[in-house]
Amino acid sequence: CRARPCAADPGAAPVCEPDCARFDELNPGYAGLADGRERLARDARDLALHARVTLGHDQLRAEPPDFDAAAASLRRALVHARQLGRYRQTQAKIVGLALATAKDAHRAGLLSRAVATLEAARTVIGANERPRVDGQLARALADRGIVEANREGSALDAPAADLRRSVDLSPHGRRAQLSLGIVLRGLALQRWGSGSLSGARTVLEDAVEALTAALAHFPDDPEIAEERRRAQDELDFVREQFDESGR
């Protein structure tokens, strides 16, 4: 008799049946209040909001973290927040918690954990809060890509993908722009070494394109200009070999 959730909306706060004759007896804290049932529903939703945010944060910081569960908890928190008229404030709080959690992971050298934390938050929040996440996500992706690219014997496909995404999220990140060009040139060499001349050509075309775009943001940068020149020279050479071999 006390309360039950709405079957049509699993995210709804529990509410007391409108015709419950024992409301005052079962809910003494709200007894005698004209809007007792509404207050109970609002307070229950407020408690659910707090619990979901706390749970999501704990799931992000768990050992090991459960990013899918955290995203689900935070998404449900936003359902309650919308009903309480606190959607924007709750979004900002979720972003703040995610940024702090990711920063701790980043400082500890747990770059994949930092990336996954920010990705989880990004799936939950709206476009208005996304720039705050995207800036830190771009830095984490760039650092992960650079660290992996510098690992001896590393295949460069994954680092190239990280750096490309970093540049997409934050085109004004010079370090990621320059590193992307360098890594793409290295990836082209790996393609060549594996016997794929056409693969090397395609990657070098991407490198020239990426570095040309970088120069649009940093037109007077000598390192980026030099890297683009090298990529273009290598592309011209590979094209000559490709034309001669027909492969």
C-alpha positions as CSV (number, residue, x, y, z in Angstrom):
1,C,0.0,0.0,0.0
2,R,2.8,2.4,0.8
3,A,4.4,2.9,-2.7
4,R,5.1,1.2,-6.0
5,P,7.0,2.3,-9.1
6,C,5.1,3.1,-12.2
7,A,5.2,0.0,-14.4
8,A,5.2,2.1,-17.6
9,D,8.3,4.0,-16.5
10,P,11.0,1.9,-14.7
11,G,13.0,5.1,-14.1
12,A,10.1,6.7,-12.2
13,A,10.4,7.3,-8.4
14,P,8.1,5.2,-6.2
15,V,4.8,6.9,-5.5
16,C,2.0,6.2,-3.0
17,E,-1.2,5.0,-4.4
18,P,-3.6,7.9,-4.6
19,D,-6.4,6.1,-2.7
20,C,-4.1,4.7,0.0
21,A,-6.1,5.1,3.2
22,R,-3.1,4.4,5.4
23,F,-0.8,7.0,3.9
24,D,-0.4,9.0,7.2
25,E,0.2,5.8,9.2
26,L,2.8,4.4,6.9
27,N,4.5,7.7,6.1
28,P,4.4,9.7,9.4
29,G,7.0,12.2,8.1
30,Y,4.5,13.4,5.6
31,A,1.3,12.9,7.7
32,G,-1.2,15.7,7.6
33,L,0.5,17.5,4.7
34,A,-1.9,18.5,1.9
35,D,0.8,17.7,-0.6
36,G,2.3,14.8,1.3
37,R,2.1,12.4,-1.6
38,E,3.8,14.8,-3.9
39,R,6.6,15.6,-1.4
40,L,7.2,11.9,-0.8
41,A,7.5,11.3,-4.6
42,R,9.9,14.3,-4.9
43,D,12.0,13.3,-2.0
44,A,12.2,9.7,-3.2
45,R,13.3,10.9,-6.6
46,D,15.9,13.2,-5.0
47,L,17.3,10.3,-3.0
48,A,17.3,8.1,-6.2
49,L,19.2,10.9,-8.0
50,H,21.9,11.1,-5.3
51,A,22.2,7.3,-5.1
52,R,22.6,6.9,-8.9
53,V,25.2,9.6,-9.2
54,T,27.1,8.1,-6.3
55,L,26.8,4.6,-7.7
56,G,28.0,5.7,-11.1
57,H,31.0,7.5,-9.6
58,D,31.9,4.4,-7.5
59,Q,31.6,2.2,-10.6
60,L,34.0,4.4,-12.5
61,R,36.6,4.2,-9.6
62,A,36.1,0.5,-8.9
63,E,38.9,-2.1,-9.3
64,P,38.3,-2.9,-12.0
65,P,36.0,-0.2,-13.2
66,D,32.7,-1.1,-14.8
67,F,32.2,1.5,-17.4
68,D,28.9,0.1,-18.9
69,A,27.3,-0.1,-15.5
70,A,28.5,3.4,-14.6
71,A,27.0,4.8,-17.8
72,A,23.7,3.1,-17.0
73,S,23.7,4.5,-13.5
74,L,24.5,8.0,-14.6
75,R,21.9,7.9,-17.4
76,R,19.2,6.9,-14.9
77,A,20.4,9.7,-12.6
78,L,19.7,12.2,-15.4
79,V,16.1,10.8,-15.7
80,H,15.5,11.8,-12.1
81,A,17.3,15.1,-12.6
82,R,15.1,16.0,-15.5
83,Q,11.9,15.4,-13.5
84,L,13.3,17.5,-10.6
85,G,14.3,20.4,-12.8
86,R,18.0,19.8,-12.1
87,Y,19.2,18.4,-15.4
88,R,21.9,20.9,-16.2
89,Q,23.2,21.0,-12.7
90,T,23.4,17.2,-12.6
91,Q,25.1,17.1,-16.0
92,A,27.7,19.5,-14.8
93,K,28.3,17.4,-11.6
94,I,28.6,14.2,-13.6
95,V,31.2,15.8,-15.9
96,G,33.1,17.1,-12.9
97,L,33.3,13.7,-11.3
98,A,34.3,12.0,-14.6
99,L,37.0,14.6,-15.3
100,A,38.5,14.2,-11.8
101,T,38.4,10.4,-12.1
102,A,40.0,10.5,-15.5
103,K,42.7,13.0,-14.4
104,D,43.7,10.7,-11.5
105,A,44.0,7.7,-13.9
106,H,46.0,9.9,-16.4
107,R,48.4,11.0,-13.7
108,A,48.9,7.3,-12.7
109,G,49.8,6.4,-16.2
110,L,46.5,4.5,-16.7
111,L,45.8,6.1,-20.1
112,S,43.3,3.5,-21.3
113,R,41.4,3.8,-18.1
114,A,41.3,7.6,-18.4
115,V,40.1,7.3,-22.0
116,A,37.4,4.8,-21.1
117,T,36.2,7.0,-18.2
118,L,35.8,10.0,-20.4
119,E,34.1,7.9,-23.2
120,A,31.6,6.6,-20.6
121,A,30.7,10.1,-19.5
122,R,30.5,11.3,-23.1
123,T,27.8,8.7,-23.9
124,V,25.7,10.1,-21.1
125,I,25.9,13.9,-21.2
126,G,24.4,16.3,-23.8
127,A,26.2,18.5,-26.3
128,N,26.3,21.5,-24.0
129,E,28.7,19.8,-21.6
130,R,30.6,17.7,-24.2
131,P,33.4,20.3,-24.9
132,R,34.7,19.9,-21.3
133,V,35.0,16.2,-21.8
134,D,36.4,16.4,-25.4
135,G,39.4,18.5,-24.4
136,Q,40.6,16.1,-21.8
137,L,39.7,13.1,-23.9
138,A,41.8,14.5,-26.8
139,R,44.8,14.9,-24.5
140,A,44.4,11.3,-23.1
141,L,44.1,9.9,-26.6
142,A,47.2,11.8,-27.8
143,D,49.2,10.7,-24.8
144,R,48.1,7.0,-25.2
145,G,48.9,7.1,-28.9
146,I,52.3,8.7,-28.4
147,V,53.3,6.3,-25.6
148,E,52.2,3.2,-27.6
149,A,53.9,4.5,-30.8
150,N,57.2,4.8,-28.9
151,R,57.0,1.3,-27.6
152,E,59.6,-0.9,-29.3
153,G,58.1,-3.1,-31.9
154,S,54.7,-1.6,-31.6
155,A,52.2,-1.8,-34.5
156,L,51.2,1.7,-35.4
157,D,47.6,1.2,-36.4
158,A,46.2,1.8,-32.9
159,P,48.4,4.8,-32.1
160,A,47.4,6.4,-35.5
161,A,43.7,5.9,-34.7
162,D,44.2,7.5,-31.2
163,L,46.0,10.5,-32.6
164,R,43.5,10.9,-35.5
165,R,40.6,10.9,-33.0
166,S,42.5,13.4,-30.8
167,V,42.9,15.7,-33.7
168,D,39.2,15.3,-34.6
169,L,38.2,16.2,-31.1
170,S,40.6,19.1,-30.7
171,P,42.0,20.4,-34.0
172,H,44.1,23.0,-32.2
173,G,46.3,20.5,-30.4
174,R,49.7,21.0,-32.0
175,R,51.3,18.0,-30.4
176,A,48.7,15.6,-31.6
177,Q,48.8,17.1,-35.1
178,L,52.5,16.8,-35.4
179,S,52.6,13.3,-33.8
180,L,49.9,12.1,-36.2
181,G,52.0,13.0,-39.2
182,I,55.0,11.3,-37.7
183,V,53.1,8.1,-36.8
184,L,51.5,7.9,-40.2
185,R,54.9,8.0,-41.9
186,G,56.0,5.2,-39.6
187,L,52.9,3.2,-40.4
188,A,53.6,3.7,-44.1
189,L,57.0,2.2,-43.6
190,Q,55.5,-0.8,-41.8
191,R,53.1,-1.3,-44.7
192,W,56.0,-1.1,-47.1
193,G,57.9,-3.6,-45.0
194,S,55.0,-6.0,-45.0
195,G,55.0,-5.9,-48.8
196,S,52.0,-3.6,-49.3
197,L,53.2,-0.8,-51.6
198,S,49.6,0.3,-52.2
199,G,49.0,0.3,-48.4
200,A,52.1,2.5,-47.9
201,R,50.9,4.9,-50.6
202,T,47.4,5.2,-49.0
203,V,48.9,5.9,-45.5
204,L,51.3,8.5,-46.9
205,E,48.4,10.2,-48.7
206,D,46.7,10.4,-45.3
207,A,49.8,11.8,-43.8
208,V,50.2,14.6,-46.3
209,E,46.5,15.4,-45.9
210,A,46.7,15.4,-42.1
211,L,49.8,17.6,-42.1
212,T,48.3,20.0,-44.7
213,A,45.3,20.4,-42.4
214,A,47.7,20.9,-39.5
215,L,49.5,23.8,-41.3
216,A,46.1,25.5,-41.7
217,H,46.0,25.8,-37.9
218,F,49.8,26.4,-37.5
219,P,50.9,28.0,-40.7
220,D,54.3,29.2,-39.4
221,D,55.3,26.0,-37.6
222,P,58.6,24.8,-39.1
223,E,58.4,21.3,-37.6
224,I,55.0,20.6,-39.1
225,A,56.1,22.1,-42.5
226,E,59.2,19.9,-42.5
227,E,57.2,16.8,-41.6
228,R,54.8,17.5,-44.4
229,R,57.7,17.9,-46.9
230,R,59.1,14.6,-45.8
231,A,55.7,12.9,-46.2
232,Q,55.3,14.4,-49.6
233,D,58.8,13.3,-50.7
234,E,58.1,9.8,-49.5
235,L,54.7,9.7,-51.2
236,D,56.3,10.8,-54.5
237,F,58.9,8.1,-54.2
238,V,56.3,5.4,-53.4
239,R,54.1,6.5,-56.3
240,E,57.1,6.1,-58.7
241,Q,57.7,2.6,-57.3
242,F,54.0,1.8,-57.6
243,D,53.8,3.0,-61.2
244,E,56.9,0.9,-62.1
245,S,55.7,-2.3,-60.4
246,G,52.0,-1.9,-61.1
247,R,51.2,-3.1,-57.6
